[in-house]
Amino acid sequence: MCTNINIKSTEGNTYWARTMDFPINPFEYGCVVSTVPKNHQIEADSGNWTSKYAYMGVNLSGSYCFFDGINEAGLVGGLLYLEECSWSTREDLQKRNLKPLLGEEVLAWVLSQYSTVQEVSEGMRHFGLVNETLATLAEGNPDMNRPTTLHYTFTDVTGHSIVLEPTDNGAFRIFENTIGVMTNSPTYDWHMTNLRNYIELSDHNRGTKKLEGDMAIPQIESGSGLLGLPGDFTSPSRFIRAVYLSRFMNTPTDSEAIDALYNLFNTAQIASGWEEISDTASDFTSYWSGYDTKSRTLYIKPYDTSTFSRVCLADADATIVQSFEISHTSQFADIAK
């Protein structure tokens, strides 16, 4: 379970963020921030290729399994859980003139090869997900010895956004993401249809309702425009909240955007225990990450700290992959002693 939202600042710059919600804690598997230089020979489980663009993001250490990231052109994206995901064999994909990719390595391919959403849309029509397991996940982890059900969203510096859903025997259905939001199942087109059930939501108070005769029913305090906004943490409900609340919030300046975007996600972050899957597992928000596409900067806050780690993709002369540990230490400003 995850939520993604894009917003723009008053200066017109694009900001992209997501929550990583899953019953498995990625930090227990070596979750780090890694930077990959351009012209780098990538040796992935899907195959080998050379990066055209430098990129960075949150990944499993020692692998090209990236959960989210941004490249030097400002293209940003992430993978999210989707039950309707499908795969096929390498042989079948090749018969259909589709090149095979492991679902967990789609981010590495896209961010290393494309600079705009238009390029992603054109390029990914020639690929499909292969029914194979990522070796890094499968080693010593029997529960992860199968492909992950995923879909993807990408946004470029212009704010143009798309959703890729591998629901056609591994091949991608591609949607224009005009709303700038994505969550999980069902598929993206279902969520867009479901928005029609909430057309009465408003950012203005309803005031007083006048009935027949002299009877008038005043609203209770404030916030009546959002009466009917779903409050649970299912994917459809998070989608509705993300769409309307991101549209109703005041547009932040560049200096305010990351904090404003994080605050917006307070309605989507899931505490451990709210979504018990079994006696030993619960969906929870393991981290929040936000990206400034203008400065190519990543901000990440794990679940167990109040502190953001920040990394900028700025070293144009880098020649090796670099990985950085994410801080789990909280820092506080003492204003009185």
N, C-alpha and C positions, 0 to 999 in steps of 0.2 A: 504494500500500500504506500503510495507517495502522492505528493501534490506539487504541481509546477505552475508558476505565475510569472508573466512578463509585464513590466510597466515601463512607461517613459517618463522622463523628468521634464520640467518646464523648459529646459534647454533643448529638448528633443532627443536626448540620449536614451539608449535602451538598457534595461536592467533585467536580469533573468535569475530566478531562484527556484529551489526545490527543497522538499523534505525527503529524507531517505527513511522510509517506514518499512520495517520488516521484522519478523520474529527472531532473525539471526543478527547478532551484533557484528558489523563489518570490521570493527576495530580488533576483534578477537582473531580475525583472519589476516591482519596486517594492512589495514586501510591507511593509506598515506596520500600525500599530494606529490605528483610526479610531473616533471617537465620533459618533453621529448623534442629534440631539435629538428629543424628541417634538414633534408638530405640525409636522414638517418635510415639505416637499413633495419626495418622492423621484422623480427622473426616471431610471428604469432602462430597460435594453433590453427588459425584459418589458412595461413600461408605466409609468404614473405613479400614485402613491398617496401618501397622507399617513400619517406614522408616528403611531400611538397611544401608543407607548412609546419612550423613549430607549433606545439600545443601543450597545454597542461590541464590537469584535472585531478579528481579524486579517483584513486584506483587501488586495486589489490597489489601490494608490493611484489615485484618480480614478475608481473604479468602485464598484458595489454587489455585487461578487464577494467575499463573506465566506467564509472557510474555517471559522471558528468564532467564537463570540461569546456575549454575555450581555446581557439587557435589565434595565431598572430593577425589574421584578417578580421577578428572579432566575431567569428561564427561560434555560437555557444549551443550546447545541447545536453541532453541527459536521457538515460533509460529509466523506465518505470514498469511496474508489474502489470501484466495483462493476461488474464486467464484464457482468452480466446487465441492466444499466440499459436502458430503452427510451424512445422519444420518439414524438411524432406531430406532425402539422401543426396549425396554428391552426384551420383549417377543420374537421378531424376532431374535435379537442378540443371545439370549440364545438357540433358536432352531438351530442356526448355530454354536453353541459351541463357541461363542464369548462373552467375558466379557465386560460389558458396562462401558464406561468412558464418562464424559462430556468433550467436546473439550477444554474448558478453563482449565481443570485440568490434561491434558495429561502431561504437564511439571512436575507437582508435582509428578505424578506416576513414570515417567521415571527416573527423577533425584534421587528419593528416593530408587529406586529398582535396577538400573543397573549401571555397572561400565565401560562398553565398548560399542562401536557401534555394535559389533557382538551380544552382549547380548540384546541390544535394538531391533535389527532386528529379532532375534529369538523370543523374548518375545512378541513384539507388533503384531505378526501374530495371537495372540489369543485374541485380543481386537477389539472393534468397537465403534464408536461414537454413543451415544444415543441422541435422539431428545428431549432433555430437556434443560431448561434454568437455568443458574447459578443464584442462589437466590440473591447473593450479587449484581449482575448487575441489576436484575429485580426489586428489591425493590425501589419504587419511581421513576423508570426510564422507562416509557412506551416504549421508542424507543429501549431499550435493552432487551425487553421481548421476546427474541427469541435466539436460538443458534447462535454463531458466525461462519462464514465460514472460516475455518482454514486449514493450512497444517504445517508441522513441519520439522526442520532439527536438527541433532545431530552430534557432532564431539567429538572424544576422544583425549587423549594426543598424540597419534601416528599420528594424522591428518586424520585418517579414518573417513569418513563422509557419512551420508545417509539422504535421504528425505522420509518422511512419508506423503502420501496423501490419505485421507479417501474418496475415490471416488467410492468405490464399496458398495453402500448401507450401508455406515458407516465403512466397513472394509478398511484396509490400503493396498494401493499399495506401495511397498518399492523400492526405487531407490538408487543405489550406486551413491553418489555425488562426482564423481572423479574431477569435476571442482571446487569444493569448493565455489559455489555461489548459491544463491537462491533469487528469488524475488516473484512475485505473479502470477496471471493467465496469460496464460493458464497453463496446468500441466507441470511438470518438463521435461517429455520426449519431449514435443513440443518445449520447449526452447532449448534443446540440438540439435534438428533437425534444428532449426532456426539459430544456429551458422554457419551452412554451407553457409548461405547467406553472410557471412562476412569474408571469408577466405583470402581476399586480405589485411586485416588490418595488419600493421607491426609496430614494434618499431624503424624501421630505415627509415630515410628520403629517398624519391624516387629519389632525385637528378634531373638530367636533362633528359627529354624525347626527344630522337632523332627520328625525322620523316624522311620520304623519302627525299632524296636529302641532302641539307645542313641545313635544318631547325631543330632547337633545342628549346625546351620549358623548361626553368628552373623553378624549384619549387619556390613558394613564401616563402621566409624566411625558417622556420623550421616547423616540425610537419606533413609533407605530408604523412608519413606512416599511419596516422590515418584518412586520407580523407575517408569519408563515414561512420565514427563512428556516430551513431544516438545520437542526443543531447536532445531529449524530455524526459519526465518523465513517459512515459508508462512503464509497467512492462517489455515487451520485450526489449525495448531500454535500460532500466537500467541493465537488465541481460547482454546484450552485452557489455556495458561499464564496468560493474563489472568484467566480465571474462577477457577481454583483458587488461584493465588497471591494474588489480591485477597481471597479468602475466608479464606485461611490466615494472612495477616499480622495482627499485633496491631493492634487498633483505635486509631488515633492520637487525641490531643486536638486541639482547634482550632489550638493553637499549633504542633503537630507535623505537621498534615495535609498541607500542600503539600510539605514535604520528604519525608514518607513516601510520598506519591503519586508524586513524581518518582523516588524510589529503586525503587518498584515497577516503573516503566517501564524500568529497566535491563535487564530481560529481553526487551524488545520493540524497543529502539532499534537501528537498522541503520546500520553504518558504510559509507561509500562503498567499493565494491569487493567487498562480500560478495554482492551480487546484480547481477552484470553482465548488462545487457540487450543491449548491443551493444559494439562496440569503443570507443565514445565515451560511453556512458551507463550509469549504475548507479543502481538504487533506493538511496536513503539517507534518513535522518531529518534533514530540514532544520531542523525546530524541534520543541520540546515546549511545549505550552501547558497551564496549569492554571487553573481558576476556582474561587474561593470564592463560593458562591451567596449566603451571608449578607451579606458585605460588598460584593458585586458587584465583586470584584477579579480582574484578570487577571495571571498570571505567565507570562512567555514566555522561553525560553532557546534561541537559535539554535544550530546545530551547531558554529559556529566560535568559541564563547566559553563560559567557565565562569560567566558572570554572568547573572542573571535581570533582565529589565526588568519593572516593575510599574506597572499603571495601574488606577485606581479609577474606576468610573462614579459620580461623586458630584455633578457640577455640574447641579443640577435646573433652573437658569435658563439654561442654554446655548441658543443660538438658531441656531448654525451648526455644520456638520460640521467636526470638527477631526481632524487626522492627526498621528501621532507616529512618528518614526524609532525603530526597535528597536536597542538597543545591541548592537554586535558587539565591544566592548572588554572583555577579561577583567580582573577585579580580584582581587588576592590579598592576604591578610592576612599581613604579615611578623611572625613571632613571635620572630625572632632576627636580629641584625645582625652 
